[in-house]
Amino acid sequence: MTGSYRAHSMRWCLESTADGGRSLERVPLVHMPFRIGRSLGLELTLPSQSVSKHHAEFENEDEALRLRDLKSTNGTFVNRKRVSEALVREGDIIHFAGFEFRLSRQATEISSGGDTPERGTLSLTNVELSRQFIGGTRELGELLSKENATAVFQPVVSLTDGSIQGYEVLGRGLHEELPHSPAGLFRIAETTEREAELSRLFREKSVELAERATCKFPLLFLNTHPKELGQPELTDSLRRMRKRVPHIPLALEIHEGALAEPQVIAELKKHLEELSIGLAFDDFGIGERFLQLAEVPPDYLKFDISFVKGLVDASEPKRRLLSMLMAAARDVGAQAIAEGVETAREAEVVKMMDFDLAQGYFYSKPVTLEEVEEIGTDTLARTSEQEIPVFGDPPKT
């Protein structure tokens, strides 16, 4: 057999930001030991007086790498702790003096012709222990692979009688070395472009909990991340979820900014209609897309918390503007939802402004499935000025 073939394998790389953080460079760790320093002829040369001539080196060790400092003057750091020697793994943040790298593994092609990249010199601006890379990428990989996540439920109530009309399902992480909040986890996911994967995991955990619930859900609002839109994985995941909970009414929340791509949203809505899943625009009103509502009419419009916060003392022009937006919502057949209601006065105002539904700490903080089964579809209406949510303490402002 002659010629060459190409197969795929995983190769260790050092990733570093360049151009002020606008781009990413990858240096493959091809030759072992892989040596780093200021001297020419090394596997990686860093041309800076802060880097020692022979600064550090990597060696293979099972499924990891061993990093050894070569008695450098300004030190070698792993996850911002100075080390003389350490076992390092994917996602670790490594500094040689002030040069910052992240250790990764990348799929690469191997040719039977023996092609291998040549060693080279990488020049970067020296920034003292810079923080372009966020820690926790390795732990996030563990969270995703082990599906180490859960979900909580926040009631969405009727402003007519206070009954629970649905629940927004919010993902939470369970990795002991990572934040539990989705905001913190998505910040880490963004550094390795795994936002869509994390978003799908949260939805799947939401449906998994709903599937085993003993109570009857009136409606579940499920979240998406903007990176998922237009990707076939999104509709595939929705089909799987619909098969798991064919009896539960569902609505998919997408950010209002997605209206900038009406064709993508129109295609998504077709799939949602086939699956009997409603469409909700989240954070509505913080952008300038409300004129595009008629192109892809949603079933629900969730007005951003910034609108609710300003309503109590809002000027007459602002209230008239909101009334226009409410009229636009009704013209396209959408129910208007006020987000972030925290006080009795705010609840009164959004009811006066003819919102259909509301959610926020005034009614309830996000709760576990067990608490949902205790609540059922009980009324959460408030008639007094007491600003205490049903469960837990209100958020501190």
N, C-alpha and C positions, 0 to 999 in steps of 0.2 A: 504494500500500500504506500503510495507516494503522496506528495503534497503536504499541506498543513491543515490542522483543524483548530477550532477555538472552543474552549470550554469556559465556564464561569467558576470563580472561586472568590473567597472573601480575603481582602488584603487590609492590613493595618495602614492607617493614614494619620498624619498630623494635619489638622485643619487650623487655619489662621485667617483672621479677617485682614483685609487690605483695603486701600483707598478709603481710609476713614470709616471702615466698617460697612462699606457699600457692597463689597464682594467677598467671596470666600476662596481661599487657595488651599489645595490639598497636596501634601507631600507624601507620596507612598513610601512606606518603610520596606524597601526592597532587600537591601543587603544587611545581614546580621553578623556581628553587632552593628547597629546603626548609630553612628557617632555624630554628635552635635558640638559645634564650637566656632571660634572665630577664624581658625586656620583654614586655608584652602586645602582641597583634597579630601575633606570629610564628606560623609553622606549628606549632611546639612550644614552649610556655612552661614552663620549669622554675623554680618559685618558690623560689629559694634564693640566699642571698648568695654562695655558693661558685661560682655560675654567673654568667658575665659577661652584661651586658645583651644583647649580640649575640655569642654564643659560637662558633658554628660553622654550616656550611651544607653541604648535599648538592647535587650536580648530576649529571644523567645523563651517562654516558660509555659508549657502546656497550652491552655486556651487564653492565657493572658501574656503580658509582657513585663519584664523586670526592667525598671529604670534605675540607673546608678549614676549618682553625681560623682564627677571626677575631681573632687576637691576644688571646685570652682570658687571664685572670689565672691560672687554675688548670689550664688545659690541656685538650687533647683527646687521647685515647689510643685506639689500635687494637691489640687483643690485648695490652693493658697496656704498650704502648710509646708514649711521647708523640710526636705528629706535628704538623707544621704543615700538611701536605697529604698525602693518601694515596689510592690507588685501593683501594676496599673491595669485598668480595664476600660472597655469602651465607655465613652462619656466623661472620663476624667479630664479635668482642666489642668494643664501643665504649663509652668512658666520656667523658662531658662533666663535668669536675670529678669528683665522687663518684657521679654517676648512671650506672648500668650498663645497657647495652642489648645485644641481639644482633640482627644484621641478618639478615632472612629474606625469603623470597619466598613469597607466599600466593596461592592461586587465588581470584579474585574475580569477581563478576558485573558485567557492563557493560550498562547499559540504554540503549536508543535514546532514552529520554526525557531523557537528560543528567544523571541522578542522580549526584552525586559527594558524598563525605563532606565535611562542613565541618571547618575547622581547629578545634582545641580546645586546652585547657590540661590537661596531665597533672601531677598532684601526687604525689610519691613521697617516702618517707623517705630522707634523704640518708645513704648509707653510704660511707665513704671507700674507693674502689676495691674495692667488694665483689666477691665471687667466687661469686655465685649460679650463674652460667653457667660451664660447663666448656668449655675450648677444644677444638678439633678437630672441631667439627660439620661444617665445610665439607670437611675432609679425609675424614671418615667418609662423606660423600655421594659423594666421588670413589671411595673404596674400594668402596662398594656398586655404583655405576654401572659401574665397570670390573671388578667381581668380583675384586678384588685380595686374594684369600685362598687359603689352602691348609688342609691338615689333617694331623694326626699321629695315631699309633695306639699305644694302651697295652694290652699283653696282659692278658687275664683268664684265670687259670690254675686248673686243677683242684687241689684240696687233697689229692686221693687219690694222683695220680701226677705232678703238676707239669706236665702237658701243657697247651698253650695251647688253651683252649676258645672263645676269642673275642677281640675287640679293641674297646675303647671308642675312638671316633673323636672327636678334639678339634680344634675350629677354631683357626686362627691367622691373624692379619692380616699383610699384606705391604706395607702403605703405609709408606714410609720416614719419615713424620712422625707416625706413630701407634704406640701400643704394639702389640706382636704378640699379647699375651695376650688371651684372650676377656674376662677380668674387666675389664681396662682399656677395651676397646672397648665392652663393654656399658654401662659407666658413662657413656660419651659418648653412646651410642645412646639411653639413657633420657632425656636432656635434650631430644631431638627425637622421642621416641616411635617409634624405628625398631628396637626390640629384635627384633620378630618378623621383620623383613626381614633383619637380620644373622644371626639364628638359621637362617633358611631358606638363606641363602647358605652358611653353614658346612656344613649338611647336604648341599647340592647339590655342594659341592666334595669332601666326603667320598665321595659316591657316584661322582663323576667319577673320583676316584683309584682307587676299588675296581673300577670298570668296566674300566679299562685294566691292572689288575694281572695278572701272569702266574701268581701263586700262587692257591691255593684257600683262601678265607676260611672258617673254621669258623662264625663268627657275628660280626656287627657291631652294636655298640650305638651308636645315633644319638641325639643330644641335642635337646631342645626348650627353648624359653623359655616361662615361664608366660603371657606375653602372647599366645602362639599358640593356647592352648587355647580351644576353642569357636569358632574362626574357620575358615571353609571353606577358606582358603588352606592350612591345615595338611594337611588330607586331600587336597587337590589336589596339593600337593607330594609327598606320600607315594605317590600313584598314579603320578606321573611317575617317581619314583625306582624304584619296584618294576618298572616297565616297562624301565628301563635295566639293572637287575641282577636279573632274575628268578631267577637261580641261586644268589644269595647269601642265606643266612639273616640276617634283620634283627630287631632289637628296638629299640623306641623308649623312651627314658628320659624320664620326667616327674618333676617334683619331688614329694616326699611331700605337700607342702602342697596339691597339687591334689585330694587326697582330700576336701577341704572342699566340693568340687563333684562329688559322685558321679554325678549325672546326666550331666554333661559328659564325665566319664571313661568312663562306661558307653557313651555314644554313640561316643566315640573308639575304644573297644575293639572295637565292632562293625565299624568300618571297618578296624581293624588285622587282625581275624580274616579279613575278606574278602580282604585283601592278603597273608595269611600272614606278618604281622609280629607279633613278640612284644611284650609290654608289661612295662616295668621301672619300679619306683618307686625314684627316686634319693634319696639322703640320708635314708633311712628311719631312724626312731627319734629324730629331733631334734624332732619335733612330737608331737601327741597323737592321731594319726589311725589308730593301728594297729588299733583296734576296728572300723574301717570296711573292713578288708581283705576281709571276706566279701562286701561289696556289689559290688566290682569286683576279683576276684582277679587279681593280676598273674602273669606267668610268672617274673619275677625280682624279688628284693628286695635292693637295694644298701644295706647298713647304713653309716650315716654314719661318717666317719673318727673323730669324737669317741668313738664306741663302741670302736673298735679301739684308740685311744691309751690308753684307761683300763683295758683288759682285763688287762694284765700284772700290775698291782698292785691289781686290782679286789677289792672286798670280796665276801664270799659272797652277800649279798643282791643286789648288782648282777649277779653271774653268774647267779643264779637268775632275775632279771628277763630277762636276755638269753636264757636257756634257754626261758623262756616265749614270747618273741618268735620264737625259732627254731621252736618247736613250732607257733606260729600260722602261720608261713610254710609249714611243711610241710602243715598242715591245709588250706591253700588251694591246695596244689600248686605253690608257688613255690620256686625255687632261691635260697638265701641267699648273697649275695656280700659279702665283707669289703673295704671300700675303705681305701686309705691304709696298707697294710702296708709298713713300712719296715725292720724288724729281724727277725732270725731268731727271737727270742723271741716277737714278735708273730705271726709265721707259725705257730709251734708252738701258741700259745694259740688262734688262730682255728680251727686244725685240730682241737684238742682240744674246742672248743665246737661242733664238727660243722657248721661252715660248708661249703658245697659248693665255692665258688669264691672267689678273692681277686685283688686287683690292688693295685699300689703299687710304689714305688721299690725295694723289696727284690727284686722280680722283674725289673722293667725300667722305665725312664723312658719317656715317649711317644717313639716313633721314627718315622722317615720311611717312606714306602712301600718305598723301596729296602731299608731295613733289615728291614722285615717280610718281604720276599721272601727275604732271607738266612736269617731265623729259621725261617720255615715254621711247623710245629706242633711244634717241638722242645720237649723237656722243660725247664722252668725251675725245677725243684725245688731246694731248698737243704737240706743236711743238717748243715752246720757253723754256727758262730756268726759266720762272716764276713758282714758286712753291706754287701756291695758289690753294687749292681744290675748287671744284665747289660750295660746301656749307660749310659755317662756316670757322673757323680758323684751321690751321694745329696743330697737337699735339705738345706740348712743350717737348723738349728732354733735 
